[in-house]
Amino acid sequence: MEILKFGGTSIRDANLIKKVTNIVNNKKNKIIAFSAISGVTNLLSVFVQQIQDKNYVKSEKIIRLIEEIHIDIINNLISSTNFKIIAFSKVNSAIKFLNKSINIKLSDKIEKEILAQGELLSAMIIYLYFLEQNIDVAYIPALKFMKTNKDGEPDYKHIRSCLNKEIEKHQDCNMFITNGFICNNHNNITDNLGRGSSDYTATIIGSVLKAKKIEIWTDIDGLRNNDPTCIHNTNPISHLSYNEASELAYFGAKILHPLSIIPVLKTNIPVILKNTFNPMFPGTYISEFTKASGIKGISAKDQITTIKVRSAKMVQAYGVLRKIFNVFEKHQTSVDMVTTSEISVSMTIDNTRHLLKIESELSNIGDVSIERNQSIVCLVGNFEKNKTAIVSKIFNAIEPIPINLISFGASNINISFTVNIKDKIKVLKLLNDRILKNEPCLTLN
């Protein structure tokens, strides 16, 4: 079994859906997870916010736009009158639900059902088009098998059991369509795996089915060795280990969801990042193995806040770190980077929702200082050999730029530091020119 996932940009119009059809029709024994049509989940998120703000005129405009997007795709994709009628009826049902939502008090349940509409519609429209093309395909809604436990983690036992039962219902079929992103929670209420999580859906499915491989199809030739939104002359990375890919994804490489590597770590299923617009390009191959030493890629994560706690009472004291991290646990805020000295602890966070409460409670431990508008720059590769030479090259390259925090030594694959967000692009350019030198990776012998 092979698992394929196609993101919203890969299916944003009828012509691209036809292109996707050609890609998947050459493969056998596969499950394909589809995201919502490009931009639709963003529109649904704005729709929810407009209802909460009681801006009903804008809410209605968004509904009309969502309807137009899907109607246009159906008209340009499906020829059969019967299949068109079915597709239009699915869109009409979704639009009626959204219209009804404007006039009721939004609960968390309703919000999640609203956000699910994009994936429900895209998968159904594509399924109907496949049927029209006489493709042997079955549609298995993700809500019939994808479930999270009370901690919000995938319920692998449930997923494995229910998915296999659904597949067994279609024993003669070798292609299955499902929805990315959406799931049921432990209370069997519609939920989701988080924004941009269709990659995660694909690797969860691949893990429970022990798939041969998982292909993540998007609009770029794999993970790049620098941020393509800031640097124009980046190169695709041909091969990464699971850990290397995870680090790049977590620290800003948006082509891959940060959680998507977790399900395949134990099963050692390769994950391949492919480009729908350039399907013959090999893309990025992610597996348990690493190749070459040196820097493979650079990514950056914005909107970072640095929190520093200082106190002379920390000298030779024990339990201080536990007290500090209990505060973050209490307020459900994850920490990205940590550095410590005898009298201070510095941390970075990207979720400032509970920052005021965190600051207040940390002030009982020591003096607290906060720096906003920071960026984490992360360099990933195999640093076991010539570690000193690599570090020297990195910091010589960015010598003019003030560095606020450095994390190095926790692993042999990651060197991270923070800079002011206004310096981020300059840092990435300096590293690109002086370290990567427009090459896929730097190897130091």
SVG drawing of the C-alpha trace seen along z (x, -y; Angstrom):
<svg xmlns="http://www.w3.org/2000/svg" viewBox="-30 -45 69 53">
<polyline fill="none" stroke="black" stroke-width="0.4" points="0.0,0.0 1.2,-3.5 -0.1,-6.7 -0.4,-10.0 -1.4,-13.4 -2.2,-16.4 -2.3,-19.8 -4.6,-22.6 -2.3,-24.2 -2.2,-20.9 -6.0,-20.9 -6.8,-24.6 -8.5,-24.4 -10.0,-21.8 -6.9,-21.6 -4.7,-20.7 -7.2,-18.1 -6.9,-16.5 -3.1,-16.6 -3.4,-14.9 -5.6,-12.2 -2.8,-11.4 -0.3,-11.1 -2.4,-8.8 -3.8,-6.7 -0.3,-5.2 -0.2,-3.8 -1.8,-0.8 -2.9,0.1 -3.0,-3.4 -4.9,-5.7 -5.0,-9.4 -5.7,-12.1 -6.8,-15.5 -6.6,-18.9 -9.3,-21.5 -9.1,-23.5 -6.4,-26.2 -7.6,-29.1 -10.8,-27.5 -9.8,-26.6 -8.4,-30.2 -11.8,-31.5 -13.6,-29.2 -11.4,-30.4 -12.1,-34.1 -15.8,-33.1 -15.8,-31.8 -14.1,-35.0 -16.6,-37.2 -19.5,-35.4 -17.9,-35.9 -17.5,-39.6 -21.1,-39.7 -20.1,-40.9 -22.8,-39.1 -22.4,-41.0 -18.8,-39.8 -19.8,-36.3 -22.3,-36.1 -19.7,-37.3 -17.3,-34.6 -20.1,-32.0 -20.7,-33.2 -17.0,-33.1 -16.6,-29.5 -19.7,-28.5 -18.3,-30.1 -14.9,-28.4 -16.4,-25.0 -19.1,-25.6 -16.4,-26.8 -14.3,-23.7 -17.3,-21.4 -18.4,-23.2 -14.8,-22.9 -14.1,-19.4 -17.2,-17.2 -19.1,-16.6 -21.8,-14.1 -25.1,-15.7 -25.7,-13.1 -22.3,-13.5 -22.7,-17.3 -26.1,-17.1 -24.6,-15.1 -21.6,-17.4 -23.8,-20.5 -26.0,-19.0 -23.0,-18.4 -22.0,-22.0 -25.5,-23.2 -25.7,-21.2 -22.4,-22.7 -23.6,-26.2 -26.9,-25.7 -24.9,-24.6 -22.7,-27.7 -25.7,-30.0 -27.4,-28.4 -24.3,-28.8 -24.5,-32.6 -27.7,-32.7 -26.7,-30.5 -24.3,-30.8 -21.0,-29.1 -19.8,-26.3 -16.5,-24.6 -18.3,-21.7 -19.9,-23.9 -16.6,-25.7 -14.8,-22.5 -17.6,-21.3 -17.3,-24.6 -13.6,-24.1 -14.2,-20.5 -16.3,-21.6 -13.3,-22.3 -11.9,-18.7 -15.3,-17.2 -16.1,-19.0 -12.8,-18.7 -12.6,-14.9 -16.2,-14.3 -15.8,-16.4 -12.5,-14.6 -14.1,-11.3 -17.0,-12.0 -14.6,-13.1 -12.6,-9.8 -15.8,-7.8 -16.7,-9.8 -13.3,-8.8 -14.1,-5.1 -11.4,-4.9 -11.8,-2.0 -12.0,-4.1 -13.8,-4.1 -14.3,-7.0 -13.6,-6.5 -14.5,-9.6 -11.8,-10.3 -14.5,-10.7 -15.2,-7.0 -11.7,-6.1 -9.5,-9.0 -9.7,-9.7 -7.7,-11.3 -7.6,-10.3 -8.2,-12.5 -4.7,-14.0 -5.3,-15.0 -2.9,-12.4 -3.9,-9.9 -5.7,-6.9 -3.7,-4.4 -5.5,-1.3 -8.9,-2.7 -7.6,-4.1 -6.0,-0.8 -9.1,1.2 -11.7,-1.1 -9.6,-1.8 -9.0,1.9 -12.7,2.5 -13.5,-0.2 -10.9,1.1 -12.3,4.6 -15.7,3.4 -14.1,2.7 -11.9,5.8 -11.8,5.5 -10.8,1.8 -7.2,0.6 -7.6,-3.1 -9.2,-4.9 -9.8,-8.6 -10.1,-10.2 -9.9,-13.6 -6.8,-15.2 -6.9,-17.4 -10.3,-16.3 -10.9,-13.6 -13.2,-12.8 -12.0,-13.5 -12.3,-11.1 -16.0,-12.2 -16.7,-11.3 -17.2,-14.9 -15.8,-16.4 -12.4,-17.9 -9.1,-18.3 -5.4,-17.5 -4.4,-21.2 -3.9,-23.6 -1.9,-22.3 -2.1,-18.7 -3.1,-16.7 0.6,-15.6 0.0,-14.3 -3.1,-12.4 -1.1,-10.7 1.7,-9.6 -0.7,-8.3 -2.5,-6.2 0.9,-5.0 2.0,-4.0 -1.1,-2.0 -1.1,-0.2 2.7,0.3 2.7,-1.4 5.5,-0.9 6.0,-4.6 4.3,-8.0 4.3,-10.7 3.5,-14.3 2.6,-16.3 2.8,-20.1 3.9,-23.0 7.7,-22.9 10.5,-20.5 10.9,-19.2 12.5,-20.8 14.8,-23.6 18.2,-24.3 17.1,-27.8 13.9,-29.7 12.6,-30.2 10.3,-33.1 13.4,-35.1 16.2,-33.7 15.7,-33.3 18.6,-30.9 17.8,-28.0 18.2,-24.3 16.2,-21.2 17.6,-18.8 17.8,-15.3 17.9,-13.3 17.2,-13.9 16.9,-11.7 13.7,-11.7 15.2,-13.9 16.7,-16.4 13.4,-16.8 11.6,-17.2 13.9,-20.0 13.6,-21.9 9.8,-21.5 9.4,-22.6 11.6,-25.6 9.9,-27.1 10.1,-24.9 6.3,-25.1 6.3,-22.4 6.1,-19.7 3.9,-19.6 6.1,-19.4 4.2,-16.4 4.1,-14.4 7.4,-12.5 6.4,-11.2 4.1,-8.3 6.8,-6.9 9.8,-6.9 9.2,-3.4 8.0,-1.9 10.8,-3.4 8.5,-4.2 10.1,-6.6 8.4,-9.9 8.9,-11.6 8.2,-15.2 7.1,-15.7 6.0,-18.6 2.6,-18.3 3.9,-20.9 7.1,-18.9 6.1,-15.3 9.3,-13.8 11.6,-15.6 12.7,-13.1 12.0,-15.5 13.2,-15.1 13.6,-11.5 13.2,-11.2 14.2,-8.0 16.0,-6.7 19.4,-7.2 21.5,-10.3 23.9,-11.1 27.0,-13.3 28.2,-15.6 27.8,-19.3 24.9,-21.7 21.9,-20.4 19.3,-23.1 18.4,-26.3 15.0,-27.4 13.6,-30.3 10.6,-30.7 9.2,-34.1 7.1,-35.7 9.3,-34.3 9.3,-35.7 12.3,-35.2 11.8,-35.0 14.7,-35.3 14.5,-34.5 17.4,-35.7 18.0,-35.2 21.0,-34.9 19.0,-32.4 19.5,-29.9 23.2,-29.4 23.6,-25.7 19.8,-25.5 17.9,-22.5 14.3,-22.3 14.5,-25.7 14.0,-24.3 11.1,-22.2 9.4,-25.3 10.0,-27.2 8.7,-24.6 5.7,-23.8 4.6,-27.4 4.7,-26.7 3.0,-23.3 0.2,-24.9 -0.5,-27.4 -0.1,-24.8 2.7,-26.7 5.5,-24.8 9.1,-26.0 11.2,-25.9 14.7,-26.6 16.4,-26.7 19.7,-27.9 20.9,-28.0 23.6,-29.5 24.2,-29.5 21.9,-32.4 19.6,-32.5 17.4,-30.5 16.4,-31.7 13.6,-30.2 11.7,-30.9 8.0,-30.5 5.8,-31.1 2.5,-31.1 2.0,-34.3 -1.7,-33.7 -0.9,-33.2 2.3,-35.4 1.0,-37.8 0.1,-35.0 3.4,-33.2 5.4,-36.4 3.5,-37.0 4.2,-33.5 7.8,-33.5 8.4,-36.7 8.0,-34.7 11.1,-32.8 13.3,-35.7 13.6,-38.8 11.8,-38.3 12.7,-40.1 10.9,-39.6 12.0,-40.3 9.4,-40.1 9.8,-40.2 12.5,-37.5 13.3,-34.9 14.8,-31.5 17.3,-30.5 17.9,-26.8 20.7,-25.1 20.3,-21.3 22.7,-18.6 25.1,-16.0 27.5,-17.8 29.2,-14.8 32.4,-15.4 34.2,-18.8 31.7,-20.3 34.2,-23.1 34.8,-24.1 31.1,-24.2 30.3,-26.4 33.2,-28.7 32.0,-29.2 28.5,-29.9 29.2,-32.6 32.0,-34.2 29.5,-34.4 26.9,-36.4 29.4,-38.3 27.8,-41.8 24.4,-40.5 23.6,-40.6 22.6,-37.1 20.4,-36.9 20.3,-33.2 22.2,-30.1 21.3,-26.5 24.0,-24.0 25.1,-20.6 21.7,-19.1 21.9,-17.1 24.4,-16.6 21.9,-17.7 20.8,-21.2 22.4,-24.6 19.9,-27.3 20.0,-30.9 17.7,-33.9 18.0,-37.3 15.7,-40.3 13.1,-39.6 14.3,-42.7 17.7,-41.0 16.3,-37.6 16.5,-38.0 20.0,-39.5 21.1,-36.5 19.6,-34.0 21.3,-35.8 24.7,-35.8 24.4,-32.1 23.3,-31.4 26.2,-33.4 29.0,-32.4 28.0,-28.9 25.7,-27.2 27.2,-29.0 24.2,-27.9 25.0,-24.3 22.5,-21.7 24.6,-21.1 27.9,-21.9 30.3,-19.0 33.4,-19.5 36.1,-16.9"/>
</svg>
